[in-house]
Amino acid sequence: MEKHSEPHHRLCTSQCLEAFMKCIKEQESLEQQGAKRELRFPDMAAALDWLREHKSEVALGTVVVVAGVAFSLAVAPAGLLVLSPI
């Protein structure tokens, strides 16, 4: 399926959006239950390596501390997983 084609757009706005919204609701539920996690790393390289290997396991909003600086795990508009300074 060609990216940005009409069939691709229909698939993304139905199945992908549905899965994304389900994930968001689950994350909100976890936050309300106080289940936020915190990850600590000595430097940014270690943090990025770990996140690349475990991206399916981490929750949005997880606090990531790198060398004493706190970041929050977020999704950029392009769908990229990013560390956003708190």
N, C-alpha and C positions, 0 to 999 in steps of 0.2 A: 504494500500500500504506500503510495507516494505521500511523503510528509507535506502537510498543509493543503492536501487535496480535500475535496468535499467529503469523501468517505472517511478520511482521517479525522476531519473536524467532527463529524457525527459520532464516531467512535469515542473520541476524547470527551465530547460534551455529554455523553451518556455514561458509558462504563467507567472511564477514568475519573470523571468528576464525581461519580457516585462513590467510588472507592476512596477518593481523597476526602470527601465530606464525612464518610464513615470514620476514617482515621482521625480527622479533626475532632469529631464528637467523642471518640474514645480518649483522645488526649485531654480534652476538657474534663471528662469524667475522672480521669486519673489525677488531674490537678486539683479538682474539688476534694478528692479523697486524700490529698496530701502526699501523693505518690511521686512527686517530682524527684528526679535523681540528680546527683552531682557527680561529675567526672573531673579528675585532677590529673594534669600532665606537667612535666618539667619544662617543656618548650612546645612551640607551635608545630614543629615537624612531627613530634610524637603524637600530638593531638590529631593532626590531619591524617597521619598513617592509621591510627586506631579508628577514626571515623570512616575512612574509606573502606576498611575491612568490616565494620559493624553498622553501616548505615541503615540496614533494615531492622536493627535492634534498638536503636535509640529513639526516644520520644521527642517530638518538637517541644521546645520550651525547656529542655534539659539544660541545667547550668553546667558549663564547662569552664574550669579554672585552669588557665595556662600561665605558669610562672607568676602566680598571684593575681592575675587579671581575669575578671569574670566575663564570660560570654554566654549568650543564650543561643541554643540551636534553633534555627529558623529555616524557612524555605523561601528562596528568592522568587520573583515573578516568573523566571524562566524555569522554575522547578528544581533549581540547584539547592543543595543543602549548604547553609552558610553559618558561620559563627558571627553573631552580631554582638558588638560590645554592649554591656549593660550600663 
